[in-house]
């Protein structure tokens, strides 16, 4: 089928000439080339295959293995044949009744899984391909009952457990194909697999949405959902296999679109390790059993066009069992360089009517076409040779045990089980780099202005800048006189501070001149009613235990790669020593956060909490951002609730509500590539409240956001607080731009204005009235004068002494990393307000803590704690 009329012969010739010249094809040209037919010398399809083969050959030469076509020797483990989807061509999926009739359980048992894996290992297989239906427990009660009876909360939980057992007991490398996954589920499965996969199949939404379509009634086959999985796999740095299924009713334009969508996500993230071009084969006892198989020349034309669109670096795969042996040479001519997984033991359970070719015969046929067949691992060589950040540290030894110096498999090697465990050093890695960065960054600086791969990582900044330019600061025009809208909103706020409409709060956020002074005065009066005149602060120490982070947030100048000169990871002893120093200085709180280090095990967060409490049982541990909790839960395989419960038992007292940025997914995409969606942040914080862990709440503003986003953010926090009552304070964090990548790229503006800082603090006091009693200002980001200004306009809390603060300093903040008690109290005194030391929970510290913090020894130790050693 084609969305356009069949092109003329001259149109095909013109497109061929462009392909032969190596010109990048557009969608129309690619669709035109799908019509190429004729294998005689000089005929259109012959020329198309020659052009595609030339591109493939260039890629293999560039990769250092000219003329080498690869395959993976595998076993096929069908964990379950149950599925919630109803694809009209599928014979893999069955029903509970059919399984009962065959005397089979809903899932393979652990012994059955291991029997398959052990037999495969004995035959030299190195990959365990786990294939299963999508979330069968959502459709079939018998699946949920089986899982519960065997101690698993989900199919994915069982899959994870079986992958670990296969690694430990056989040494085979799991390649997981569980279908549609969330971002968190990808994170949970990455530590137990060398690679993952999911066929995109098609982007033709009509094949899913319209009755009679092959994917109608299959929730997991919606193209938008599957494209989201491709994106999330890229953000998680998972070597990922995907591909297209041709001949199920899509037209030629839709075939091209699917390949282009794969290409786009591959270019963004670099994670697509191979693209399968699979031809439809009709199967008996399916709704599409009378549909015609994809015709051979149509198929090889599609393979060749896919190669031309994806370019030389891509690995293009065709399943060798879905074509006759006499046709494999034609597929190689079309640009194929990988046969995928081939098993000497297990059948292709998805296409059971098509047996795998004998591997020796496959090597012979490949050689007949002029190529050498080599065995690879479940992860393609590029990911094996440059494992960071692609391979989880717990899987890396298993991969290395089977890999040769070229990243391909050592073919004669028989896999052997290795322990799957957290890395065996204290942290999973030795402390690296400098541990005094929080001080030396001020005098020595970073090793470079920004990452060498900045453009590749952060994409097309001009487009992002254009998208955000018109939205910035939409309501912040200075007003020389009183604004009637502001006046009306102020009158309403006098009577009901938290009861204004969004439009009224937006008007207040645009206040300037006398209007701004009136807004701040009103907010200050509300503050006085709620908090009195005391300006509160906590004596605490900030410990950033590592700055190694691979989340790739675009605003962050703190994050370093492991190999960067400024990278550091504190040892457990170093963390404990800092806790002791803080206690000796009179601190009542440790505030602790770190980067998402690829080597740190999920249990490191529990170890940190236990170390803090072992050193000083009486200190309050305020630690671990929602991003860290996602990471820890994924690495340990625990749910958010179970992870938080375990962290609380280990000593965690409260959680900083950081990583909130702006709770709007459009803004979060620009800032973080969507690495922590709004819904996930809210789920983690809400769950923390439910298990008895209070949190703060935050908002980072002044980058690519608008005042409307600020109001929406505050509304979102209000709704959660109404449900859980778990927020102790709201902390406003002005964007510090100086070293921030998103600012250096010209996308973000250089932080909020002084006027905006005053207005947003005041509006926060009003909108959150009756919900969150404490509004905290950041002296690190605002400086003394800015802090005093917002204390006069609704804020009541200064936060902490910190003793060290690396994140803001790395971003370019110029306001220090320590405030002494005397300095904080002087800041309050300068605006005529008393200062009061508090605990994290806004109580009063013990007399011993108050005395220690004010003693000569305490002051000396506080200063010593930030002196380079």
Secondary structure, DSSP 8 states (H G I E B T S, - for coil): --SS----HHHHHHHHHHHHTT----HHHHHHHTT----STTSHHHHHHHHHHHHHHHHHHHTT-TTEEEEEEEEEEEEE---S---TT-SS---HHHHHHTT--SS--HHHHHHHHHHHHHTT--EEEEEE-S-GGGT-HHHHHHHHHTT-SSHHHHHHHHHHHHHHHH--EEEEE-SS--HHHHHHHHTT-SEEE---B---THHHHSTTSTTTT-GGG-HHHHHHHHHHHHHTT--EEEEEEESSS--HHHHHHHHHHHHHHHHHHS-EEEEEEEE----TTSTTTTS----HHHHHHHHHHHHHHH-TTS-EE--GGGS-GGGHHHHHHTT--EEEEE-SSS--SSSTTS----HHHHHHHHHHTT-EEEEE-SS-HHHHHT-TTTS-HHHHHHHHTTB-TTSSB-TT---------S-SSSSSS---B-S-HHHHTTTT--SSSS-TTHHHHH--HHHHHHHHHTTTTTT----SS--HHHHHHHHHHHH-TT---HHHHHHHHT--HHHHHHHHHHHHHHHHHHH-S-EEEE-EEEEE-B-B--S--TT-SS-B-TTSTT-BB--HHHHHHHHHHHHHTT--EEEEE----TTS-TTHHHHHHHHHHHH-TTSEEEE--HHHHHHHHHHHT--HHHHHHHHHHHT--EE---S-S-S-HHHHHHHHTTSS-HHHHHHHHHHHHHTT-EEEEEEEESSS--HHHHHHHHHHHHHHHHHH--EEEEEEEE---TT-HHHHTT-S-SS--HHHHHHHHHHHHHHTTTT---EE--HHHHHHHHHHHHHTTT--EEEE--S--HHHHHHT--S-S---HHHHHHHHHTTT--EEEE-TTS----HHHHHHHHSHHHHHHHHHTTS--
